[in-house]
Structure formats: C-alpha cells, structure tokens
C-alpha cells in the first residue's frame, strides 16, 4: 500500500491508535525490550498475513526491534484499518492491504509478501501458507506460525496429506492464546461488532450461538451477561453437554431457527446456517459470523431467496424475502468483530502476539531439528507469558516449599 504526502494525516491518526494499543500491551513490550538488546531475529525476513490492526502494528515493530526485516498483508479483506496501514508505511514497514479489497487484490498482496522469500511466515487462517505451498514450490522457509483455529485445522489437514514442507507452530493452541484471546477476546469483540452495526439491545433477545468451542463459549458468556437468552447449537456431544451445564439451552439448528433474534456462527465449518434455516427465521433476524472465513453463513442461498438486498446501516445488509420477512447480515458474513468493529482489545492480543514473537524466535533456533508438521509452542514459553501478564494485572504466584516439591515428585502418600 503506497501512501503519498496527502496521507500524512491518515498516518498520524493511525500512529495515535498504534500508540494507544501499545500502552495496553505490556507483555509484548517486555519482549521488545529484550529483542532490542539481543537482536535474536537479526538477518531474518518475516512475512506476516494478519489482520492489519493497531495491535498487529505493535507486533511488527517488535519483530523489527529484534532485527528482522518484516512485511505485512491482510488476512481478511475487511479487517484492515487503513490508518494503521498508513502509519506502518510511514514507519518504513511495507504493508500490502487496503480495507475492502477484492479477492484478486487480496491474493496479489499475499504474493507480494512472498516475493520477499521470507525465512519465517506468520498466518491467520493459513492463506499465506496455502498460497506458498501451491504456487511457490521452490520456496522453503524455516517455518511458519498460525494464529487461529481455522488455520490450524487446515494445516493439520496439510500435514496429514503430506503436503506441508516445513514446521508450523500452532500459536492458537497455546494456553495463553486460546483460553484468553478466543474466549474473552472473541466474546467481547463479536458482540461489539454487532452492536456497532445494529445498535440493538441484547437484554431480552434470544441469541443463538452456533459452535461451543473456546470462541463460542466466550460469545455465549458475554451474551448471557448482557441479559440475552442463549441457545447453543453443537455437533460435539461433550461440548453440547458443557453448554447445557453452563445453563444454556442446547438445540438443533432447525429447532433454534424460528426462535433466534441474533445468530452468531463460531464453528470453522461451512454452511452451518443455510437455506432451510433461513426459511424458518423470524422477521428482523440478525446473522453474524465470528469464524474466520465467510462461508459459515450460506449467503448464496439467502441471496437466491431474497427479492431485494440493500445496505441499511454501517456493515448491515437487509435481505427481504418474498413473504416480507427481513433477514439482516452483519459485515457481509465476514469476521464480525473486525468487519464491523476494531477486533479484539489490545489487552488480550498482548498475550497472543507475544506468543507470535516468541514462536518466531523459537523457530529460528530450532527449525533444523523440526519435521514438517504442526507443533505447539513449548509450555515453558506459555508459562513465561502468563507470569508476565499476571504481574501486570497485579497478581502474584504462590511458591511451593521444598517439602511440597519433593512430595509432588514422589509416589509416597506423605502420611
């Protein structure tokens, strides 16, 4: 994304946003301080395909502080904050992204960062790795990192099919990522996007959450906290039971479709709400997707049924059915928290992006001994991130006595 002098105001506004987020990312700041001293990424080129947000900007500057040459493209056509992109370009970090880009532009930007022949790639959804594997047979990076559940699912399928050529760190599987970013980040930011787009009151509404993984559990928790009645749709019996024990009603999509006021998909699967469900929905139903790709809602089936489609509010489209019912879709069915709002708060992205920075360092040190498969970041790194984050929240850890440590390491009953 190239900016000229006329974009100076845009870059300045973006830098203010980046600075604001940075003040709420103390764990990443502590890593940046060490990186500036040790330069563990010196001589490394890192290409990142992530949401272009203020939080991501702080990750990029941290990687550069560690000695890396970095470039960034968007991992979703609607997630780019143009002022942040301008600020990064003004700071001499190449960015290939613009909000609302079409599919051809989106993939041309991915190819642009791959043209740097990176040693390490960072992904959110695995589009960068997929493009590299299918179009760049001679490129052999040391490895990659993956930010989100959908990407990890794709990468494990690649490894199973023996097409993955290098190791990948599933940052999403780190406890300090999925237990906080997925649950608390998605829970808050998904509802934030819906509220910005619709200005509805959640209290008294029936909210249908499709999927009860970490993200879905967070969405259900926040909707419940706002006074909504929550129905959960699940295919996994253990997760369904977990939702029921949390006090939510568990139902099939066909049972929930006539009752829901707001539907939020968080599954990583395709067409979880489709034509037969749209036919049952009430007038005024609102559909939003908090999964990575825009295929969870079968919008082609909805479009085929609609007599008219029009944009009525910020990122809110109204589909009018032949019988007069109106069904509303937020952010074109793309990631609602980034399409209609600003994504996760910096406070929770602090841990996720610290994991990304440390995963890059770990890959650089260990890539020679790793196989082309999906790895979890070592537990000691998770513990380090959690300890720093806890300290910044004002918490402290209890310390085991020597006697307790001996007891936990033995098979003695201790009597």
Secondary structure, 3 states (H helix, E strand, C coil): CCCCHHHHHHHHHHHHHHHHHHCCCHHHHHHHHHHHHHCCCCCCEEEEEECCCHHHHHHHHHHHHCCCEEEEEECCCCCCCHHHHHHHHHCCCEEECCCCCCHHHHHHHHHHHHCCCCCEEEECCCHHHHHHHHHCCCCCCCEEEECCHHHHHHHHHHHHCCCCCCEEEEHHHCHHHHHHHHHHHHHHHHHHHHHHHHCCCCCCCEEEEECCCHHHHHHHHHHHHCCCEEEEECCCHHHHHHHHHCCCEECCHHHHHCCCCEEEECCCCCCCECHHHHCCCCCCCEEEECCCCCCCECHHHHHHHEEEEEEEECCEEEEEECCCCEEEEEHHHCEHHHHCCCCCCHHHHHHHHHHHHHHHHHHHHHHHHCCCCEECCCHHHHHHHHHHHHHHCCCCCCCCCHHHHHHHCCCCCCC
